[in-house]
Amino acid sequence: MANNAQTVIDLDRKRMTAMAQKDIATLNALIADDLIYCHSTARLDTKASLIGNMEKGSTVYTSVVPSDVVAQDLGSAVVVTGIAQISVVAN
């Protein structure tokens, strides 16, 4: 994975854009099947529950805007850190 830091940043931005645009096809393509997503509320989602909640409208991301994003290419993995302002309507 050497020199893939920018590629991973770009893919993560694509994921955030897809979340805000409710682009389920892109999310299905980008997100790993074994995802465990920990929300700032400590709620955990799998890929199926994250996308399922978006499809049925119980979680609606209206905006996802990243900033201060930095990626470290560690050879076999890339670690991305940063800030994201997320606007969401959750039932």
N, C-alpha and C positions, 0 to 999 in steps of 0.2 A: 504493500500500500504506500510505498514511499512517494512523497510529493503529491498526495491526494487531499491535502488540507482544503484547498479552494473548491475542489469537486464536492467534498462533503458539505461545506458551507452552502454551496449552490443547491444541493439536493435538499438540505434542511429548509432553506428558504422556499423551495418549490413545495415542500410539505406544508409549510405554514400558509402559503398562498392557497393551496388546495383546501386546507381546513376552512379558511375564511370564505372561499368560493363554493364550498360544499361539493367539491370535485371528487366524488367517491371513487371513480375509476383511477385517478392519479394516486389517491391515498392507498388503494388496494395494491397498486404497483410499487409504491415507495416503501410502505411499512412492512417490516418483517412479520412473518406469521407468529413468531414467538414473543412479540412485543409485550412489555409490561410498562404501562404509562402511569407515572405517579403525578397526579395533579397537585397544585399548590394547596388544595384542601385536604390532601392525603388520600383522596379516593384513588383506587387503582382500577385501571382498565386494561383489557387485553385488546388486541387488534379488532377482534369481533365485536366487543362491547363498545369500544371507542367509535368505530364506524357505524355500528348498529344504532347507537344513541343519536348520532348525527342524522342518519337516514330517517329515523322516526320523529326527529325534531325535539327530543328531550334535552339535547345539548346542541346549541346553535352558536358557532363561532362567528362573530360579526367582524372581527378585526384581529389580526395577529401580526405585530410589527416588531421585528428583531432589532437590537442595537448592541454595540460593543461586542460583537461576535469575534472570537479568536479560536483558531483551530491549531491543535498540536498534532503533527503527524509522528506517531510513535513507531512506524514501520509496519506493524501488523494491525494497528488500529489508529483511528483518528479521534481525539477527544475535543469536543466543541463546547465552549462555554460562552455565555453571554446573557443578555437580558431580553425578555420579550414582553411587550405590553399586549395583553390578550383581553379582548372584550368578548364576553360569552353570556348567553342566556341559557340558564339551566333550570329544568323543572325538577 
